[in-house]
Amino acid sequence: MPLIVLCGIPSSGKTTRAKEIEAYFTERQKKCVIVNEESMLIDKRTAYDNGKTEKMARASLKASVERHISRDTIVISDSLNYIKGFRYELYCAARAQATCVATILCDAERDAAFTMYVFFFDSI
């Protein structure tokens, strides 16, 4: 089954869209898995602080995507995915399993997304 890669700036609606896609396929009796920082127990605040921790977080996300890709599972990669090379690595992993890939850009106005981002992290 396909790999769906969501990309966009923080607070652009990626997780909301991922949950909607998961609900759509679950209603149709398709196995669906969302791979994101939360499912990997990665703290977003510390994971993207510096290059070393970001590299480790991306490696964990990629490994989880590769682990879940199969003929009977739809995998949704719900992370920043803003690095073109990282998206290409996910594409290659999916193609190695002979499955298709869809990339969805969740676009939002930067000011509105930043306001939501600040509001979200201030409420934690």
C-alpha positions in Angstrom: 0.0 0.0 0.0 1.1 3.5 -0.5 3.3 5.8 1.6 1.8 9.2 2.1 4.3 11.9 3.0 2.9 15.1 4.6 5.1 18.2 4.6 4.6 21.8 5.6 5.6 24.4 8.2 4.8 23.8 11.9 1.1 24.2 12.7 0.0 24.1 9.1 -2.4 21.2 9.8 -0.3 18.2 9.0 -1.4 16.1 12.0 -5.0 17.1 11.5 -4.9 16.0 7.9 -3.0 12.8 8.8 -5.8 11.9 11.2 -8.5 12.6 8.6 -6.7 10.4 6.1 -6.3 7.7 8.6 -10.0 7.8 9.5 -10.9 7.7 5.8 -8.9 4.5 5.2 -9.9 2.9 8.5 -13.6 3.3 7.6 -12.8 1.3 4.4 -11.2 -1.5 6.4 -7.6 -0.6 5.3 -4.8 -0.9 7.7 -3.3 2.5 8.3 -0.3 3.7 10.4 0.7 7.3 11.2 4.5 7.7 11.8 5.3 11.0 13.6 7.3 12.3 16.5 4.5 11.5 19.0 4.3 7.9 17.9 8.1 7.5 18.3 8.1 9.3 21.7 10.3 12.0 20.3 10.1 15.4 22.0 9.8 18.0 19.2 11.2 20.8 21.4 14.5 19.0 21.9 14.7 16.9 18.7 15.1 19.9 16.4 17.4 22.0 18.7 20.6 21.1 16.9 21.9 19.1 13.9 22.9 16.1 15.9 19.6 15.5 17.6 17.7 16.3 14.4 19.7 13.7 12.5 18.9 11.1 15.2 15.2 12.0 15.1 15.0 11.8 11.3 16.8 8.4 11.3 14.3 7.1 13.8 11.4 8.3 11.7 12.8 6.9 8.5 13.4 3.5 10.2 9.9 3.4 11.5 8.5 4.2 8.0 10.6 1.5 6.5 9.5 -1.0 9.1 5.8 -0.3 8.5 5.8 -0.3 4.6 4.1 -3.4 3.3 1.6 -4.5 0.7 -1.3 -4.3 3.2 -0.5 -1.1 5.2 -0.9 2.5 4.3 1.9 4.5 6.0 1.4 8.2 6.7 4.6 10.1 7.5 3.5 13.1 9.5 6.6 15.1 10.3 8.1 18.3 9.1 9.6 16.5 6.0 10.8 19.9 4.7 14.2 18.5 3.6 14.0 17.4 0.0 16.7 14.8 0.5 14.8 13.2 3.4 11.6 13.0 1.3 13.6 11.4 -1.5 14.9 8.8 1.0 11.3 8.0 2.0 10.4 7.8 -1.7 13.3 5.4 -2.4 12.3 3.2 0.6 8.7 3.0 -0.7 9.8 2.2 -4.3 12.1 -0.5 -3.0 9.0 -2.2 -1.6 7.2 -1.7 -5.0 4.6 0.7 -3.6 3.6 4.2 -4.6 4.2 7.5 -2.9 2.0 10.6 -2.5 3.4 13.8 -1.1 0.9 16.3 0.3 1.9 19.9 1.1 -0.1 21.3 3.9 0.1 25.0 3.2 -0.9 27.8 5.6 -0.2 31.5 6.0 3.0 31.9 7.9 1.6 34.4 10.4 -1.4 32.3 11.2 0.7 29.1 11.6 3.2 30.9 13.8 0.4 32.2 16.0 -1.0 28.6 16.4 2.6 27.3 17.0 3.2 29.8 19.8 -0.2 29.2 21.3 0.3 25.4 21.3 3.7 25.5 23.0 2.7 28.1 25.5 -0.2 25.9 26.6 2.1 22.9 27.3 
